[in-house]
Amino acid sequence: MYVEDAMTDAGPLAVMEDEWTRFLQDIRGGKAAGGFTLPAAARGEAKKTADPKRVLIVEDNIDAVRSLAYLVREMGHFVEYAINGYVAIDIARRFLPEFVLLDLGLPGMDGFEVCRKIKSQAGLEHTRVIAITGYAQDEYRMRSRAAGCEMHLVKPVPTGVIEQLLG
């Protein structure tokens, strides 16, 4: 896609978001790049929940946050996402998530500080903050617990774990 092609009334980010959503839907439907079909196990189909939750995903990698947001929406949950801590706190105040899936290695304000700030907001004290990070060392596990994270999961997190976590 050329930049000029993305310049529509909806704006370039909306167009790219639509293309990304179609790409993920193709994968979920069993299609892969080049037109070949993915095996059922590779599609990782998500189960729909009977009890939708409000979930905020905080991740600075745009592909990762979009993919996880798509997956969690497919599970039947209400999803918002942010690519930095400052925006995450603002969204959390408005959205009042029940769960925050939080990357710790964020630019500017790291995930530890984001967790502390979210948990200190009125109405968000009982929000379940789950660290989803590449940091596997015990030091980071202790720091995430001290900041207020309920769990510390190391990427990549299997779909089944997220399903169980969110219910």
Sine and cosine of phi, psi and omega as CSV:
sin_phi,cos_phi,sin_psi,cos_psi,sin_omega,cos_omega
0.00,0.00,0.70,-0.72,0.06,-1.00
-1.00,-0.01,0.44,-0.90,0.00,-1.00
-0.84,0.55,-0.65,0.76,-0.01,-1.00
-0.87,0.50,-0.59,0.81,0.00,-1.00
-0.92,0.40,-0.43,0.90,-0.04,-1.00
-0.99,0.11,-0.21,0.98,-0.06,-1.00
-0.99,0.11,1.00,0.06,0.03,-1.00
-0.87,-0.49,0.02,-1.00,0.03,-1.00
-0.86,0.51,-0.52,0.85,-0.01,-1.00
-0.96,0.29,-0.30,0.96,-0.02,-1.00
1.00,-0.09,0.41,-0.91,-0.09,-1.00
-0.91,0.42,-0.58,0.82,-0.01,-1.00
-0.93,0.36,-0.61,0.79,0.03,-1.00
-0.90,0.44,-0.65,0.76,0.01,-1.00
-0.91,0.43,-0.71,0.70,0.01,-1.00
-0.90,0.43,-0.61,0.79,0.03,-1.00
-0.89,0.46,-0.69,0.72,0.03,-1.00
-0.89,0.47,-0.68,0.74,0.02,-1.00
-0.90,0.44,-0.65,0.76,0.01,-1.00
-0.90,0.44,-0.68,0.73,0.01,-1.00
-0.88,0.47,-0.70,0.72,0.03,-1.00
-0.89,0.46,-0.66,0.75,0.03,-1.00
-0.86,0.51,-0.73,0.68,0.01,-1.00
-0.92,0.40,-0.60,0.80,0.04,-1.00
-0.90,0.43,-0.62,0.78,0.05,-1.00
-0.88,0.47,-0.69,0.72,0.01,-1.00
-0.89,0.46,-0.73,0.68,0.01,-1.00
-0.88,0.48,-0.52,0.86,0.01,-1.00
-0.99,0.15,-0.02,1.00,0.05,-1.00
0.99,-0.16,0.07,1.00,0.01,-1.00
-0.99,-0.13,0.60,-0.80,0.05,-1.00
-0.80,-0.60,0.15,-0.99,0.03,-1.00
-0.81,0.58,0.66,-0.75,-0.01,-1.00
1.00,0.02,-0.05,1.00,0.09,-1.00
1.00,0.05,-0.05,1.00,0.00,-1.00
-0.98,0.18,0.35,-0.94,-0.08,-1.00
-1.00,-0.07,0.72,-0.70,0.05,-1.00
-0.98,0.18,0.56,-0.83,0.11,-0.99
-0.91,0.42,0.44,-0.90,-0.06,-1.00
-0.82,0.57,-0.65,0.76,-0.04,-1.00
-0.89,0.45,-0.52,0.85,-0.03,-1.00
-0.97,0.24,-0.34,0.94,-0.01,-1.00
-0.96,0.27,-0.46,0.89,0.06,-1.00
0.80,0.60,0.81,0.59,-0.09,-1.00
-0.89,0.46,0.73,-0.68,-0.03,-1.00
-1.00,0.06,0.59,-0.81,0.08,-1.00
-1.00,0.07,0.62,-0.78,0.05,-1.00
-0.98,0.22,0.66,-0.75,0.03,-1.00
-1.00,0.03,0.47,-0.88,0.11,-0.99
-1.00,-0.02,-0.20,0.98,-0.07,-1.00
-0.77,-0.64,0.99,0.17,-0.05,-1.00
-0.88,0.48,0.64,-0.77,0.03,-1.00
-0.90,-0.43,0.34,-0.94,0.15,-0.99
-1.00,-0.03,0.86,-0.51,-0.10,-1.00
-0.82,-0.58,0.80,-0.61,0.11,-0.99
-0.96,-0.27,0.80,-0.60,0.02,-1.00
-0.94,-0.33,0.79,-0.61,-0.01,-1.00
-0.85,-0.53,0.92,-0.39,-0.09,-1.00
-0.39,-0.92,0.74,-0.67,-0.04,-1.00
-0.99,0.10,-0.23,0.97,0.05,-1.00
-1.00,0.07,0.92,-0.39,-0.14,-0.99
-0.89,0.46,-0.62,0.78,0.03,-1.00
-0.91,0.41,-0.67,0.74,0.00,-1.00
-0.91,0.41,-0.68,0.73,-0.04,-1.00
-0.93,0.37,-0.64,0.77,0.03,-1.00
-0.91,0.41,-0.67,0.74,0.00,-1.00
-0.89,0.45,-0.73,0.68,-0.01,-1.00
-0.92,0.40,-0.64,0.77,0.04,-1.00
-0.88,0.47,-0.69,0.73,0.03,-1.00
-0.87,0.49,-0.73,0.69,-0.01,-1.00
-0.86,0.50,-0.74,0.67,-0.04,-1.00
-0.92,0.40,-0.60,0.80,0.09,-1.00
-0.90,0.44,-0.66,0.75,0.03,-1.00
-0.88,0.47,-0.46,0.89,0.06,-1.00
-0.97,0.26,-0.18,0.98,0.05,-1.00
0.98,-0.21,0.15,0.99,-0.03,-1.00
-1.00,-0.03,0.30,-0.96,0.09,-1.00
-1.00,-0.03,0.80,-0.61,-0.17,-0.99
-0.79,-0.62,0.67,-0.74,0.24,-0.97
-0.80,-0.60,0.41,-0.91,0.08,-1.00
-0.62,-0.79,0.38,-0.93,0.02,-1.00
-0.66,-0.75,0.52,-0.85,0.00,-1.00
-0.96,-0.28,0.11,0.99,0.15,-0.99
-0.44,-0.90,0.25,-0.97,-0.10,-1.00
-0.92,0.39,-0.58,0.81,-0.03,-1.00
-0.90,0.43,-0.71,0.70,0.03,-1.00
-0.93,0.38,-0.61,0.79,0.00,-1.00
-0.85,0.52,-0.68,0.73,-0.01,-1.00
-0.91,0.41,-0.67,0.74,0.03,-1.00
-0.89,0.46,-0.72,0.70,0.01,-1.00
-0.90,0.44,-0.66,0.75,-0.01,-1.00
-0.86,0.51,-0.64,0.77,0.02,-1.00
-0.88,0.48,-0.64,0.77,-0.03,-1.00
-0.99,0.12,-0.68,0.73,-0.16,-0.99
-0.99,0.11,-0.45,0.90,-0.03,-1.00
0.76,0.64,0.89,0.45,-0.05,-1.00
-0.93,0.37,0.49,-0.87,0.13,-0.99
-1.00,0.09,-0.49,0.87,0.02,-1.00
-0.75,-0.66,0.59,-0.81,0.19,-0.98
-0.82,-0.57,0.85,-0.52,0.10,-0.99
-0.99,-0.14,0.94,-0.34,-0.29,-0.96
-0.86,-0.51,0.85,-0.52,0.17,-0.99
-0.97,0.26,0.62,-0.78,-0.01,-1.00
-1.00,0.00,-0.50,0.87,-0.07,-1.00
-1.00,0.00,0.90,0.44,0.00,-1.00
-1.00,-0.07,0.51,-0.86,0.08,-1.00
-0.96,0.29,0.47,-0.88,0.00,-1.00
0.96,0.27,-0.98,-0.21,0.03,-1.00
-1.00,0.01,0.89,-0.45,-0.04,-1.00
-0.96,0.29,0.18,-0.98,-0.05,-1.00
-0.89,0.46,-0.50,0.86,0.02,-1.00
-0.88,0.47,-0.72,0.70,0.00,-1.00
-0.93,0.36,-0.62,0.78,0.05,-1.00
-0.86,0.51,-0.71,0.70,0.01,-1.00
-0.87,0.50,-0.75,0.66,0.00,-1.00
-0.86,0.51,-0.69,0.73,-0.04,-1.00
-0.93,0.37,-0.66,0.75,0.03,-1.00
-0.89,0.45,-0.73,0.68,-0.04,-1.00
-0.92,0.40,-0.34,0.94,-0.02,-1.00
-1.00,0.03,-0.11,0.99,-0.03,-1.00
-0.99,0.17,0.66,-0.75,0.08,-1.00
-0.86,0.51,0.75,-0.66,-0.01,-1.00
1.00,0.02,-0.15,0.99,-0.01,-1.00
-0.90,-0.44,0.11,0.99,-0.07,-1.00
-0.86,0.51,-0.51,0.86,-0.07,-1.00
-0.98,-0.22,0.15,0.99,0.06,-1.00
-0.89,0.45,0.72,-0.70,0.00,-1.00
-1.00,0.05,0.92,-0.38,-0.01,-1.00
-0.98,-0.20,0.83,-0.55,-0.03,-1.00
-0.89,-0.45,0.87,-0.49,0.06,-1.00
-0.97,0.24,0.79,-0.61,0.13,-0.99
-0.82,-0.57,0.96,-0.29,-0.25,-0.97
-0.56,-0.83,0.23,-0.97,0.13,-0.99
-1.00,0.02,-0.12,0.99,-0.03,-1.00
-0.99,0.15,0.96,-0.28,-0.07,-1.00
-0.98,-0.18,-0.19,0.98,-0.09,-1.00
-0.93,0.37,0.48,-0.88,-0.01,-1.00
-0.85,0.53,-0.58,0.82,0.02,-1.00
-0.83,0.56,-0.70,0.71,-0.01,-1.00
-0.95,0.31,-0.56,0.83,0.06,-1.00
-0.89,0.46,-0.68,0.73,0.01,-1.00
-0.92,0.39,-0.67,0.74,0.01,-1.00
-0.90,0.43,-0.64,0.77,0.01,-1.00
-0.93,0.38,-0.63,0.78,0.05,-1.00
-0.90,0.44,-0.70,0.71,0.00,-1.00
-0.90,0.44,-0.52,0.85,0.01,-1.00
-0.97,0.26,-0.34,0.94,0.02,-1.00
0.86,-0.50,0.09,1.00,0.04,-1.00
-0.95,0.30,0.69,-0.72,-0.01,-1.00
-0.98,0.20,-0.56,0.83,0.01,-1.00
-0.65,-0.76,0.36,-0.93,0.03,-1.00
-0.77,-0.64,0.97,-0.23,0.00,-1.00
-0.96,-0.29,0.62,-0.78,-0.02,-1.00
-0.98,-0.21,0.74,-0.67,0.01,-1.00
-0.91,0.41,0.55,-0.84,-0.08,1.00
-0.99,0.15,0.63,-0.77,-0.01,-1.00
-0.99,-0.13,0.82,-0.57,0.00,-1.00
-0.88,0.47,0.53,-0.85,0.01,-1.00
-0.80,0.60,-0.67,0.74,-0.02,-1.00
-0.87,0.50,-0.57,0.82,0.02,-1.00
-0.92,0.38,-0.68,0.74,0.02,-1.00
-0.92,0.40,-0.65,0.76,0.05,-1.00
-0.86,0.52,-0.74,0.68,0.00,-1.00
-0.90,0.43,-0.66,0.75,-0.03,-1.00
-0.88,0.47,-0.73,0.68,-0.07,-1.00
-0.99,0.10,-0.37,0.93,0.04,-1.00
0.99,0.17,0.00,0.00,0.00,0.00
